[in-house]
Amino acid sequence: MAVLFLIVRRSYEFQNLISLRSQFSTYLQAWMLGFLVVMIEAFMTQTSADYSRGGMLFAFVPGLALACGARFAIFDALRQRLRRHEIVVSSAFLILLGERRDADTMVSRMRSRGIMVSGLYSIPASSLTGSEEMREGVLAKAVQNARLAVSASRCDVIYVMAPWQMENALTRLQSLLRRVPVPVTLLPDTFGFDAHNARPVDLAGLSGLEIQRAPLTWSERAAKRAVDIAIAGIALPLLAPFLGMVALGVLVTSGRPILFRQHRRGFAGRTFEILKFRTMRVMENGAVVRQAERHDPRVTKFGAFLRKHSLDELPQIWNVLAGDMSLIGPRPHAQAHDDQYDPLIETYAMRHHVKPGITGWAQINGHRGETPTVQHMEARVAHDLWYIDHFSLRLDLYIVAKTALLAFHDRAAY
């Protein structure tokens, strides 16, 4: 029954397989439907007394966890192959109205979804501001290039990318493309693309798009806090023996202190003391803090092992239970680095709209470790702000799972 439900919901189609939200949501519904059918059958056949309630619950919860884990493994494997461009779902011809620089970002996004751009025709905005005859000529030439790509079997779909204000040129181009026998999809420019992915807002009958959200609502903060307490409360006693072994390793290899403490800024810029296993021979916590570098001589041998597998972060589970941090969120930086980058990056302070986390969206996307240039920090901040704008508990669970996998082979960790 669950498999039939997944087939009906098209869960096995490629575009759904690479959507983690769709996978978890659909599979949870399928799993619950399967168990509902079993319970109805047991009731109708008067065999419900033959089933142990504890056994049913045990089968439901671990079974769902294993199934979701398998789905995540499939999703991660497909995404990795997509990033290496080993999977091509379809080929496309891209017609660009406007600035050429916008095409590079869109082509990269398409390739990450298995869409190979086999051809690109760019129409500068200046060509569309001349006479009607000139506009007709450049649009017709774009359509002719698209037709050639289709006839050569190098194109399954045509994408038209243009700023929203070019409605006259778009209307005429749409009319000309009716002669080409493939689907045509309109894409906004990069700003419009990001806005389209924003959360829709209803304003008393008027529709809008929220391109920057406020800090999490009280219900979102409560739900996130409940998950933090539940996971951290279970993890701390389970990991206690392992934490004791790591603490002993630090003590034997480099002596006291075992824990490294440093003041950092959390939600709304409030200061707290973060805890980590000590991995260096120094305890910097002042106006000048030097970032850890690859092959940093300040890092002890045992500390290098801890940092490689992110084990030095485990004491922050206590910070989570204390309420200073969350499991998922922007990584807190030393106050010296906050003071350094705040005036250089306009959106830097927006990282404090949520509690800092042990891990986050930036970290699982390779933005961790040293930030030798402002551009490196800007990329990390951009990922942090994306997480804040797209927060959901499902996204948090995905980041937790991805972090667990990266703990064993993250090349960016040092």
Backbone torsions as a table, in degrees:
resi	resn	phi	psi	omega
1	MET	NA	-43.2	179.8
2	ALA	-63.2	-42.4	179.9
3	VAL	-64.3	-42.2	178.4
4	LEU	-61.4	-41.5	178.3
5	PHE	-61.5	-41.9	179.9
6	LEU	-65.5	-36.6	178.4
7	ILE	-66.2	-44.2	-179.9
8	VAL	-62.7	-39.8	179.5
9	ARG	-81.1	5.5	177.7
10	ARG	59.7	34.9	-178.5
11	SER	-68.1	-21.8	-177.8
12	TYR	-91.1	-0.7	175.0
13	GLU	-72.4	148.3	-170.1
14	PHE	-59.4	-45.3	-176.9
15	GLN	-62.9	-27.0	175.8
16	ASN	-82.3	-31.4	178.5
17	LEU	-64.6	-29.3	-178.8
18	ILE	-96.3	10.7	174.5
19	SER	-109.1	104.7	-175.4
20	LEU	-64.0	-39.6	-180.0
21	ARG	-61.4	-45.3	179.3
22	SER	-63.7	-40.3	-178.3
23	GLN	-62.7	-52.1	-176.1
24	PHE	-66.3	-42.8	-178.5
25	SER	-63.6	-47.6	-178.1
26	THR	-67.8	-40.1	-176.7
27	TYR	-70.1	-34.7	176.2
28	LEU	-62.7	-42.5	177.8
29	GLN	-63.3	-42.6	-179.4
30	ALA	-64.3	-40.9	-178.6
31	TRP	-65.7	-43.8	179.4
32	MET	-67.0	-37.4	177.6
33	LEU	-64.1	-41.3	178.8
34	GLY	-60.4	-44.1	179.3
35	PHE	-70.1	-33.5	177.1
36	LEU	-63.7	-41.1	178.4
37	VAL	-63.5	-40.8	179.1
38	VAL	-62.7	-43.3	-179.1
39	MET	-67.3	-39.0	177.7
40	ILE	-64.9	-41.2	178.8
41	GLU	-63.5	-42.3	179.4
42	ALA	-64.0	-37.5	178.6
43	PHE	-68.6	-43.8	-177.4
44	MET	-67.6	-33.2	-179.3
45	THR	-93.5	3.5	178.3
46	GLN	57.2	39.2	178.1
47	THR	-114.6	10.6	-177.1
48	SER	-61.4	-28.3	-179.7
49	ALA	-68.9	-17.8	-179.8
50	ASP	-79.1	-11.4	-176.8
51	TYR	-103.1	132.1	175.9
52	SER	-78.6	130.6	178.6
53	ARG	-62.5	-41.1	177.7
54	GLY	-63.5	-39.9	178.7
55	GLY	-65.0	-39.8	178.3
56	MET	-64.1	-44.0	179.5
57	LEU	-64.6	-40.9	179.6
58	PHE	-64.0	-38.0	179.3
59	ALA	-70.6	-34.9	-176.6
60	PHE	-69.5	-52.6	-172.2
61	VAL	-71.1	-56.9	178.7
62	PRO	-62.9	-34.9	178.5
63	GLY	-62.2	-42.9	177.8
64	LEU	-64.5	-41.1	-180.0
65	ALA	-63.6	-43.9	179.2
66	LEU	-65.3	-41.3	-179.9
67	ALA	-64.3	-43.4	178.5
68	CYS	-66.1	-36.5	176.4
69	GLY	-62.5	-41.1	177.9
70	ALA	-64.9	-41.1	178.0
71	ARG	-62.7	-41.3	178.9
72	PHE	-64.2	-39.7	178.6
73	ALA	-61.9	-42.0	177.7
74	ILE	-64.1	-45.2	179.5
75	PHE	-59.2	-47.2	-177.4
76	ASP	-64.8	-40.5	179.1
77	ALA	-63.6	-41.7	179.3
78	LEU	-66.7	-42.1	179.6
79	ARG	-63.9	-38.7	178.1
80	GLN	-63.7	-42.3	179.1
81	ARG	-67.9	-34.7	176.3
82	LEU	-64.9	-41.7	179.5
83	ARG	-63.0	-32.7	177.9
84	ARG	-87.0	4.7	178.4
85	HIS	58.3	39.2	178.8
86	GLU	-94.3	-6.6	179.9
87	ILE	-124.9	128.3	176.0
88	VAL	-122.3	113.7	-179.2
89	VAL	-85.4	-41.5	179.4
90	SER	-155.6	162.7	175.6
91	SER	-110.9	147.3	-173.4
92	ALA	-138.3	154.3	171.8
93	PHE	-111.7	129.4	-175.3
94	LEU	-110.4	123.2	173.2
95	ILE	-105.2	122.2	-174.9
96	LEU	-111.3	124.5	172.1
97	LEU	-106.5	116.7	-179.5
98	GLY	119.4	-150.3	-173.8
99	GLU	-73.5	135.0	-177.9
100	ARG	-66.9	-28.5	-175.8
101	ARG	-63.4	-26.6	179.0
102	ASP	-67.5	-25.3	-175.9
103	ALA	-67.2	-35.8	-176.2
104	ASP	-60.5	-44.3	178.8
105	THR	-63.9	-43.8	-178.1
106	MET	-67.8	-40.3	177.6
107	VAL	-61.2	-41.0	178.3
108	SER	-62.8	-42.0	179.3
109	ARG	-65.2	-38.8	178.3
110	MET	-64.6	-44.4	-178.4
111	ARG	-64.7	-31.5	178.2
112	SER	-70.9	-11.2	177.7
113	ARG	-110.7	13.3	176.4
114	GLY	82.8	13.4	179.0
115	ILE	-100.7	115.3	-179.6
116	MET	-93.3	122.3	178.9
117	VAL	-82.8	106.8	-176.4
118	SER	-85.9	-16.3	179.2
119	GLY	-158.4	149.2	-178.5
120	LEU	-139.5	127.2	175.7
121	TYR	-121.8	121.0	-175.1
122	SER	-106.3	131.7	177.5
123	ILE	-116.4	106.9	-179.8
124	PRO	-60.4	148.0	-179.6
125	ALA	-59.7	-31.7	-179.3
126	SER	-64.3	-27.9	-179.9
127	SER	-72.6	-16.2	-177.3
128	LEU	-99.9	3.2	-179.7
129	THR	-105.4	-0.2	-179.7
130	GLY	-84.5	-151.0	-179.2
131	SER	-70.1	163.0	179.1
132	GLU	-62.1	-35.6	179.3
133	GLU	-65.5	-40.3	178.7
134	MET	-65.3	-44.3	179.8
135	ARG	-61.5	-42.1	-180.0
136	GLU	-63.3	-37.5	-178.6
137	GLY	-66.5	-45.5	-177.3
138	VAL	-70.6	-35.6	178.4
139	LEU	-68.3	-41.1	179.4
140	ALA	-64.6	-37.1	179.3
141	LYS	-66.7	-37.8	177.3
142	ALA	-62.4	-43.6	179.8
143	VAL	-65.7	-38.9	178.1
144	GLN	-61.1	-41.7	177.0
145	ASN	-63.1	-38.9	178.3
146	ALA	-65.5	-40.9	179.5
147	ARG	-63.7	-39.1	178.1
148	LEU	-63.8	-40.1	178.8
149	ALA	-64.8	-39.1	179.3
150	VAL	-67.9	-44.0	-179.0
151	SER	-66.1	-26.0	178.0
152	ALA	-89.2	9.3	179.1
153	SER	59.2	33.9	177.9
154	ARG	-108.5	13.5	-174.1
155	CYS	-151.1	124.5	175.6
156	ASP	-100.2	-22.3	-176.3
157	VAL	-154.3	151.6	177.0
158	ILE	-111.8	129.2	175.5
159	TYR	-109.5	132.4	176.0
160	VAL	-112.3	120.6	-178.2
161	MET	-113.5	123.6	-175.8
162	ALA	-157.1	151.6	172.3
163	PRO	-63.0	152.0	-175.9
164	TRP	-62.4	-28.2	-173.2
165	GLN	-78.6	-7.2	-178.9
166	MET	-87.6	51.4	-172.7
167	GLU	-70.6	-33.2	-180.0
168	ASN	-65.7	-46.6	179.0
169	ALA	-65.3	-37.1	179.9
170	LEU	-66.5	-40.2	179.7
171	THR	-62.8	-43.7	179.6
172	ARG	-68.6	-40.3	178.6
173	LEU	-63.6	-40.2	177.5
174	GLN	-59.7	-40.8	179.0
175	SER	-64.5	-42.7	-179.7
176	LEU	-67.5	-34.8	-176.6
177	LEU	-74.6	-8.1	176.5
178	ARG	-63.8	-18.0	179.7
179	ARG	-80.9	-10.1	-177.1
180	VAL	-100.1	122.9	-171.8
181	PRO	-84.5	51.4	174.0
182	VAL	-138.7	160.0	177.7
183	PRO	-61.9	146.7	177.5
184	VAL	-123.2	127.5	-179.2
185	THR	-120.3	131.8	178.2
186	LEU	-91.7	128.4	176.2
187	LEU	-116.4	135.4	173.0
188	PRO	-72.9	172.2	174.7
189	ASP	-68.2	179.9	-173.1
190	THR	-60.4	-36.9	177.5
191	PHE	-66.6	-46.2	179.6
192	GLY	-63.9	-34.9	178.9
193	PHE	-62.9	-45.7	179.1
194	ASP	-66.3	-38.4	179.4
195	ALA	-67.3	-36.1	179.8
196	HIS	-63.0	-30.1	179.1
197	ASN	-83.7	-0.7	179.6
198	ALA	-75.8	168.0	-178.2
199	ARG	-77.7	128.1	177.3
200	PRO	-69.7	145.9	-177.9
201	VAL	-127.4	133.4	177.4
202	ASP	-98.4	120.0	-178.6
203	LEU	-113.4	76.1	178.7
204	ALA	51.9	49.4	178.3
205	GLY	98.4	-15.8	176.2
206	LEU	-97.1	142.0	-178.5
207	SER	-100.7	140.5	177.0
208	GLY	-144.2	171.4	178.8
209	LEU	-122.0	127.9	-179.5
210	GLU	-84.7	102.4	-177.7
211	ILE	-90.2	-9.0	169.5
212	GLN	-148.6	121.9	-177.5
213	ARG	-93.9	156.6	175.3
214	ALA	-75.0	170.4	173.8
215	PRO	-53.8	160.5	-174.7
216	LEU	-53.8	144.3	177.5
217	THR	-69.0	168.0	-178.0
218	TRP	-63.1	-35.6	-180.0
219	SER	-69.3	-38.3	177.2
220	GLU	-67.1	-41.3	177.7
221	ARG	-64.4	-39.2	179.7
222	ALA	-65.6	-43.4	179.5
223	ALA	-65.4	-42.3	179.6
224	LYS	-65.2	-40.0	179.1
225	ARG	-66.1	-39.4	178.9
226	ALA	-62.3	-42.2	178.1
227	VAL	-65.4	-41.9	178.8
228	ASP	-58.6	-47.8	-178.0
229	ILE	-65.5	-41.5	-178.4
230	ALA	-63.4	-50.0	-176.8
231	ILE	-70.8	-46.6	-179.0
232	ALA	-66.5	-37.5	179.6
233	GLY	-65.0	-32.7	176.5
234	ILE	-80.1	-40.2	-174.5
235	ALA	-68.5	-38.8	-174.4
236	LEU	-60.9	-51.4	178.2
237	PRO	-67.1	-33.2	178.8
238	LEU	-67.8	-35.7	-177.9
239	LEU	-89.4	-5.8	-175.1
240	ALA	-52.3	-47.3	178.6
241	PRO	-61.1	-40.3	179.8
242	PHE	-67.2	-41.2	177.9
243	LEU	-61.5	-37.7	176.9
244	GLY	-63.0	-39.4	178.7
245	MET	-65.9	-41.1	178.5
246	VAL	-65.5	-42.9	178.8
247	ALA	-60.1	-40.9	177.5
248	LEU	-64.3	-38.8	178.1
249	GLY	-62.2	-41.6	177.9
250	VAL	-64.7	-42.8	-178.9
251	LEU	-62.6	-44.8	-176.7
252	VAL	-69.4	-40.6	-173.3
253	THR	-84.2	-29.6	-176.2
254	SER	-141.3	6.4	175.5
255	GLY	75.1	-164.0	-179.2
256	ARG	-88.4	159.1	-4.0
257	PRO	-78.1	155.7	-179.5
258	ILE	-81.1	-38.9	-178.2
259	LEU	-100.6	142.8	173.7
260	PHE	-100.0	128.3	-179.1
261	ARG	-119.6	135.6	-179.2
262	GLN	-149.2	141.6	179.1
263	HIS	-78.8	129.8	178.0
264	ARG	-138.0	166.3	-178.3
265	ARG	-101.4	136.3	180.0
266	GLY	-114.0	-142.0	-177.6
267	PHE	-58.0	131.6	179.8
268	ALA	61.0	21.3	177.6
269	GLY	78.6	10.8	-179.8
270	ARG	-72.2	139.9	-176.6
271	THR	-85.3	139.4	173.9
272	PHE	-143.2	169.5	-179.0
273	GLU	-104.8	113.6	-178.5
274	ILE	-84.5	147.7	-179.6
275	LEU	-114.0	136.0	175.6
276	LYS	-146.8	155.3	169.6
277	PHE	-69.6	137.6	-178.0
278	ARG	-69.8	127.0	-179.8
279	THR	-120.4	-5.1	-177.4
280	MET	-121.5	167.8	177.4
281	ARG	-87.3	-3.9	-179.5
282	VAL	-117.8	163.8	-178.9
283	MET	-133.3	60.3	-174.9
284	GLU	-69.1	130.8	-179.5
285	ASN	-157.5	42.7	-176.9
286	GLY	-127.4	-151.5	-177.4
287	ALA	-72.9	-20.6	178.5
288	VAL	-124.6	120.4	178.6
289	VAL	-130.7	119.0	-179.6
290	ARG	-86.7	129.5	-179.7
291	GLN	-68.1	150.3	175.7
292	ALA	-68.2	139.5	-179.6
293	GLU	-117.8	162.4	174.6
294	ARG	-64.8	133.8	-176.5
295	HIS	61.0	36.9	-179.3
296	ASP	-68.5	124.0	-178.8
297	PRO	-67.0	-15.4	179.7
298	ARG	-77.0	-17.3	-177.1
299	VAL	-83.1	131.1	177.2
300	THR	-74.0	164.6	-179.6
301	LYS	-63.1	-45.5	178.2
302	PHE	-68.7	-34.7	177.0
303	GLY	-63.4	-35.9	178.4
304	ALA	-63.5	-38.4	177.6
305	PHE	-65.2	-43.6	-180.0
306	LEU	-63.4	-43.1	-178.9
307	ARG	-67.8	-36.6	-179.0
308	LYS	-59.2	-37.1	-177.8
309	HIS	-107.9	13.4	177.3
310	SER	59.5	25.3	-179.8
311	LEU	-76.5	-19.3	179.6
312	ASP	-68.6	-16.2	-178.4
313	GLU	-83.8	-11.8	-171.5
314	LEU	-58.7	-35.6	177.7
315	PRO	-59.7	-14.9	179.6
316	GLN	-70.7	-8.5	171.7
317	ILE	-57.7	-35.1	177.4
318	TRP	-66.7	-38.5	175.2
319	ASN	-60.4	-34.9	178.2
320	VAL	-67.3	-47.6	179.5
321	LEU	-63.1	-33.7	179.7
322	ALA	-74.0	-14.1	177.4
323	GLY	93.3	1.9	179.2
324	ASP	-79.1	-27.9	-176.7
325	MET	-132.7	170.3	172.7
326	SER	-119.9	164.7	175.4
327	LEU	-63.1	-40.1	-177.5
328	ILE	-121.3	135.0	178.4
329	GLY	165.5	178.0	176.1
330	PRO	-62.1	135.7	178.7
331	ARG	-65.8	131.4	178.8
332	PRO	-74.8	138.8	179.1
333	HIS	-102.1	161.8	173.7
334	ALA	-59.2	147.0	-177.4
335	GLN	-59.9	-31.5	178.1
336	ALA	-62.6	-36.8	179.5
337	HIS	-75.7	-34.6	174.0
338	ASP	-59.1	-45.7	-179.9
339	ASP	-65.3	-30.4	-179.2
340	GLN	-73.7	-44.3	-171.5
341	TYR	-93.1	-20.3	-177.9
342	ASP	-56.6	-45.8	178.9
343	PRO	-76.2	-14.7	-177.0
344	LEU	-91.4	-28.5	-177.4
345	ILE	-120.1	116.3	-171.9
346	GLU	-59.3	-36.9	-174.9
347	THR	-95.9	9.4	-173.5
348	TYR	-59.3	-43.8	-175.5
349	ALA	-66.9	-17.7	-179.8
350	MET	-68.7	-13.7	175.1
351	ARG	-60.9	-23.7	-176.7
352	HIS	-87.4	12.6	176.0
353	HIS	-74.5	-13.9	175.1
354	VAL	-133.8	167.6	176.3
355	LYS	-67.3	145.2	175.0
356	PRO	-66.6	159.7	-176.1
357	GLY	-124.6	163.3	173.5
358	ILE	-67.7	-36.0	174.6
359	THR	-141.5	170.6	-176.5
360	GLY	-161.7	-178.6	-178.4
361	TRP	-61.7	-39.4	179.9
362	ALA	-64.0	-41.1	-175.4
363	GLN	-66.6	-40.9	-178.5
364	ILE	-77.0	-8.3	176.1
365	ASN	-105.3	19.8	172.1
366	GLY	90.0	0.9	-178.3
367	HIS	-98.0	76.6	177.4
368	ARG	-140.6	170.5	179.5
369	GLY	81.4	-150.1	-173.7
370	GLU	-68.8	145.2	173.2
371	THR	-120.4	83.4	-173.9
372	PRO	-68.0	-21.7	179.4
373	THR	-128.8	163.5	177.1
374	VAL	-62.7	-33.4	-179.7
375	GLN	-62.7	-36.9	177.2
376	HIS	-62.7	-43.2	179.4
377	MET	-69.4	-35.6	177.6
378	GLU	-61.1	-39.9	178.7
379	ALA	-65.0	-39.6	178.3
380	ARG	-65.4	-44.6	-179.6
381	VAL	-62.9	-39.8	179.6
382	ALA	-60.4	-40.5	177.9
383	HIS	-68.4	-39.1	178.0
384	ASP	-61.7	-42.5	-178.9
385	LEU	-70.9	-33.2	175.7
386	TRP	-61.8	-42.1	179.1
387	TYR	-61.5	-44.8	-178.6
388	ILE	-62.0	-42.1	-178.2
389	ASP	-71.3	-24.4	-176.0
390	HIS	-115.1	23.2	-175.4
391	PHE	-56.8	137.2	168.6
392	SER	-159.5	157.4	178.7
393	LEU	-65.8	-31.9	177.3
394	ARG	-64.7	-39.6	177.0
395	LEU	-63.9	-40.1	177.0
396	ASP	-59.7	-44.5	-179.7
397	LEU	-65.0	-36.7	176.4
398	TYR	-62.7	-43.8	-179.1
399	ILE	-65.4	-38.4	177.3
400	VAL	-60.8	-47.4	-179.2
401	ALA	-64.0	-43.6	179.8
402	LYS	-64.7	-38.8	178.4
403	THR	-63.5	-40.7	179.0
404	ALA	-61.0	-38.5	178.5
405	LEU	-70.6	-40.6	-177.9
406	LEU	-70.6	-20.4	-177.9
407	ALA	-59.3	-21.9	-176.8
408	PHE	-98.3	-19.3	-176.5
409	HIS	-149.7	41.9	179.3
410	ASP	-89.1	109.3	-178.6
411	ARG	-72.3	-17.3	-179.6
412	ALA	-81.7	-7.9	-177.8
413	ALA	-87.5	132.6	174.5
414	TYR	-163.2	NA	NA
